[in-house]
Amino acid sequence: MAYKSKKRMEEVRYRSQQTVKRIITVENDNVSSLPTEEKLKLLLEIEEMGDWRGLYEDMYVTLFDDPDVRVRRIAVSAFWDFPDENYIDSLMRKSMEDADAEVRGEACGALGRYVYEGFITGELKPKSYKRIREFLCKVVKNAALPVVVRRRALESLSFDTGEDILEMIGRAYEEPSTDWRSSAIFAMGRSHLERWHPAILKELHSESRRLRIEAVVAAREGYVSASTSRLCELARGSDKPIRLLAISALAHTGGEGALETLEACALDRDCEIVETAEAAIEKFFGLDEEEPSETDTIDVQLGSVSDIDLADTPVRVDELLKAAEAAAEAADEGESEDGVEDEEPEEAEGEMPSEVEAEEAEMEDEEEAEEIEGEETASGDP
C-alpha cells in the first residue's frame, strides 16, 4: 500500500507547500509502536490543525490496520485525501471485512473520492471508476450489510447523477428511518441537482434537529440560493452548532441578506462565531483563494513525534526574517515612488530667497561684522 504514483508524488510536493501554521513531525517506522492514546493524540492534533492529511500519508497507511478501532476509524477516513488507485482494493476489502461497522463505513466514504475523481473531474480511469461504482451499488442494495455501511456507500455514489443513483437517493429519503433520510439529504446536496431543492428547503424547517443539520449542509454543498432567508434565521438562532453551519453555508448560497447576516455575526460575543463569520465573508468575496505568502509555506519534516511551532525552527526563522526584510524593502520602494510628486521642488538658481531665509542671512552678516570689529579693537588699529 505504500507505493505512490507519479501523479500522487506531484500532488504531495505541491500540497506540502500550502498554508499551514505549524509543523508536526512523524517518524513513520515508530508510530505503530506508540501507545494507543499517543496515536489518538497525534491523529486528533493533525485534524484540529487543519493540515492536508496527505502530508502524513505514510503514517495513515501504517495505522490503516491498527488494532484499536478508534485509530482505524480516523486513519481509514483520511484516505479521502489521497485517492491513489493502488488503495482501491484495500478500501474495498476494508469495507467488507473490518470487524467494526463504523470503520467499514469510513472505507466506503473514502471510496467516494474516487467517484468524484471519476465522474466529476474525469481523472480516474474509466475502468477503475466502473469497478468502484458497481461495488458501491451492490453495497447499497445488500440488505444483509450494516445500515451505516450501506448509507456511506450511497453518500459516496451521490456525486454521480445517473438515474439509478438518483432513484436510490429518492428511495432512501422515503424511508421512515432518520438515518436513511439524513444520508439522502446529504446526497441531495452533493449531487448539485435542482430536483432536490424542494426537499432540502423543507428539511431546513424539520422538527428533527439532525435532519435540519443535514439540510443546512446540503444547502451549502448544493449552493441552494433559495435557502438563504432560512439560513439567515438559523445563523442568528440559539443553537450554536447549527449557527456555525448556517454561517458557513451563507458564503455559498449568497443572495439577499446573506452578507448583512455574516457581518452581524462577525460582531458576535462568541469568538468561534466571529471567526466562522469572518472566514465566510472572505469566502463570500473570494478572498480565501489568495495564494499563500512566502512566510506561510513550510515543509513537513520527518523526525520524532512532536509538535513544533514554526518560530522554533532556526532555518524557518531565518527564512521568515529574510522574507520580512524583502517585504519591507519592497514597501519602501513603493513609498518612494509614490512620494516623488510630494517632494518640494528644488529652488531654481537666482530665485528670490524666502522671508525667513533673508532674516537668517542678515543675522549672519551682523555676527560677522561684530567679529571683525572685535578683532580690529584688539589689534589697536583705528
Buried (B, 14 or more C-beta within 10 A) or exposed (E): BEEBEEEBEEBBEEBBEBEBEBBBEBEBEEBBEBEEEEBBBBBEBBEEEEBBBBBBBBBBBBBBBBEBEBBBBBBBBBBBBBBBBEBBEBBBEBBBEBEBBBBBBBBBBBBBBBBBBBBEEEEBEEEBBEBBBEBBBEBBEEEEBBBBBBBBBBBBBBBBBEEEBBEBBBEBBEEEEEBBBBBBBBBBBBBBBEEBBEBBBEBBEBEEEBBBBBBBBBBBBBEBBBBBBBBBBBBBEEEEEBBBBBBBBBBBBEBEBBBEBBEEBBEBEEEEBBBBBBBBBBBBEEEEEEEEEEBBBBEBEEEEBEBBEBEEBEEBEEBBEEBEEEEEEEEEEEEEEEEEEEEEEEEEEEEEEEEEEEEEEEEEEEEEEEEEEEEEEEEEEE
